[in-house]
Amino acid sequence: MPNERNSIPTILRGFVVMEKVVQAQRPISAAHLIEELGLPKPSVHRILQQLEEEGLVQREPINRRYLPGIRAQTFAYGVSTHKLLGAPRHAILQTLSDEIGETCNCTMLDGDRIIYFDRVEANWPIRIQLPVGSRLPLHCTASGKLFLAHMDPKRRKRLLNATPLKRYSERTITDPELLTEEIKRIATDGIGVDNEEHLAGMVALAVPVLNKRNEICFTIAVHAPKIRKPLEELRQYIPSLKRAAGAMAASYCDTEET
């Protein structure tokens, strides 16, 4: 068992516990945190209690394991949208949008939704007004389905079974079995697709920005009116999307094994 009791300053212990909860990518128990960090059991429980009281972590209702809280999610979103930190990312997104001639955006997972945290609008009279901060469903968006494809199967099943799959257009997939097949295809191809499923007449593609452990950090997506760029024409830009994702991964995803 790791022994970090003398290596973690007291003032940083709360941050280290919070960091482990976030890095786990799934609910984590107090016992696992104690084993991972080598901190005294009473200290870990006290820190977790304080973090929970401040909204930085929350507990699952059944097994009582810990996951990031609403305040931590708000904090992460604030960091992601910080203009100085996001300048290189926005420049990459701008170059991609100029090349494709369509609106491009970056999204992150926000509970049972995706949230836009960076966006470059194409200079066309026909476009979607979805500013930074917009939250969209998972099951009918290119980025949302991509997050579902990278998700732990049990967590994905809980999300999809939590509420009925809302129909947003005639092409929205509302059958759980059909959606599962679609997600399997996306997991194989590595490309998220929205074929007029969220908005009639609009198509989109998304690629993941991955770290070295092949975990999804966020996504890059492009969308366009079908009358201007049909889905098959949009697919021609997949290599460009992947190059942009690689450039962003080098700057914004952790590049070292932990």
N, C-alpha and C positions, 0 to 999 in steps of 0.2 A: 504493500500500500504506500503511495507517495506520502512523504512527510514534508509538508510545506509550512509547518507551524511557525518556524523561525524565519521563513523567507518572505512571507506576505505581511507587509506593514499593516497595523490595525486599521488605519484609515482607508486602505485599499481592499479590505476583505469583503465589504459589501459589493464593491464593483466586481471582484473576481467571482463571487457567487452569482451575481447577475449575468456575468459573461458566460459562465458555464450553462446557465439556464437557457440563454439565447443560442449558444453553440450546439446544444443537444439536438435541436431541430424536432424534438418531440417532448412530451411531458416527462419530467425527471423527478425522481424521489429524493427526499432529504438524505436517505441512507446512501444513495449513489453519490450525492454531492460530498458527503462526509468522506467517503472512500476515495473519491477523485482528488479532493483537495488536501486531505490529511489534517484538516482542522478539527478542533475539539467539537464533539457533538453538541454541547450546550451553545457554543458560539454560532454554529451553523443554524441551529433552530432559532436563536435570537435574531440573527441577521435576516433569515427568511421571514420571520414575523414582522420585522420592521419594513422590509421591502414590500410585503403584502399590504401592510397598513398604508403605505405611500402609493399604492397602485402600480408598483414597478414589476411585481409578479402577481399571478393569480393561481388558484388551485382548481383542478378538475373536480367536479362535484362527486364523482364516484370513488376513484382511487386516490384522490387528494394529492396527486403529483403536481409539480410546479411547471408553469409556462409563463412567458412574458405577459405582463399586464398592459392595460390600456395606456398608462402613462409612459411605459417603455416604448410602446409602438409609436406614440406621438413624438417621443424623443428621437426615435430612429428616422421617422419621416422628416423631422426638422433637420437632422444631419444630412439626409439624402438630398433635400431641396436647397441646402445652403449654397448661395450663388458662387462664393469663392471656391468651395470644395467641388462644386459641380461644373466649374468652367470647362475643364478638359472634356468631360462627358458631353456637355452641351455642344461643344465645338465638333465632336465626332458625329453627334446627331444631326447638326446643321449640314455637315458635309454629305451625310447619307441622304438627307431630305433633298438637298440640291441635286444629287446624282439621280435619284428616283423621280423627283418632281412631285412628290406627294408628302403628306404629313407623316412624321415619324415621332414615336414616343417611347419612353421607358416606364415600365410599371413594376411595382412590387406587390407582394401578397399582403393583404390586410384582412386577416380573419377569413371570412367567407366571401371576400371581394378582392378585386385588384384595384390599385390606386395609381393614378398617373402622377409621377413625381418629376418628370421632365418631358418637354414637348416642343417640337418645331413645326409650325403650321406652314403648309404649302400656300403659295400665293395664287389661289384659284377662287373664283366666285362660288363654286360648289364645294363646301367642306363641312365637317362636323364641328360644332362648337362644344368641345370637351376640354376645358382648361385643366391645368395642373391642379391636383386635388380631387378630380372627379373619381368616383368609385363605381365600378362596373361589376356585373356578375361573372362568375367563373365559367359556367357551363356553356355560354354562347359567345365567348370572346376568344380570339386567338391566343392572347397571353394567358387568360384564365385557364383554358384547357391545357396549355403548356405547363402551368403550375400544377394542375391536377395530375398530369402525366408523370411529374417528378415527385409526386407526393407518396408517402407511405400508404400502401393499399388500405389499411384499417382506417387511417385518418380520412382518406378520400371517401371511403364508403360512408363514414359517419357524416361527412359534409353533404354528400349527395342525397343521403336519406333523411337529413334534418328537416327539409322543407320540400314541397313539390317544385319541380323544375319549371319555372315560369316561362311562358311563351312570349317572346318579344317580336317575332316575325313568323311568317309561314314556314320558314326553314329552321327555326329553333328546334334543337333536339330535346324533346321532353321525356323520351322513354329512357329510363336508367340503363337498360341493357344495351340499347343502341349507343348511348353516350359512352358506356364502358368500352365498347368496341372502337369507337372514335378515339378515345383516350389511348387505347393500346396502339392504334395506328400512329398517333402522334408521338408516343414514346419510342416507337421504332424509327420513325422518320426524323424526329428531332425538330419538327416544324409545326407550330401551332397555326391553325387555319380557322378563319371566320368567313364562311361562305353565305353572306347575307343572313346570318343567324341572330345578330343583335339588332341590326337596322336593315330594313329592306333596301336593296340597291347599293349597299356598302360591303366591300370585301377587305380582308386583312390577313397578314401573315406575321408571325412572331418567331423569334429565335431566342434561346436562353443565353444568358451571360453566366458562365460556369466558373467555379474555382477549380483548383487542381484535384480536388476530391470528387469532381463531377457533380457537385451540388449546385443547384440553381441559386444565384444571388438576386438577379432581377431579369427582366426581359427587354428586348428591343422589338418594336412592332412598327409596321407600316400599314396604313389603310387608305383606301381610295374609292371613289364612286365607280361602280361597275361599268357605267357607260364611258368612263374615261380610261380606266385600266381594269380589264377583266382579270379574274384570279390567275388564269394561266399566264397572262402577260406579267403580272406582279411576281410570279414565281421566278422569272428571269433574274430578279434581283436578290435571290437567296444568297448567292456568294457574297454580295455586297453587305447584306445584313450580317452574315457570319463574320466577315472581316471586321465590321464595326463592333460586334460582340467580343471578338478577340481583343481588340484594342481597349475596350472598356474593362474587360476582365483583368488585363495587365495593370490597370490603374485602380480599380475599385473592388476587386475581390481579393481575398487573402491568397497569396501565392506560395505560402510555405505551409508544410504539414505541421499540425499542432499535436 
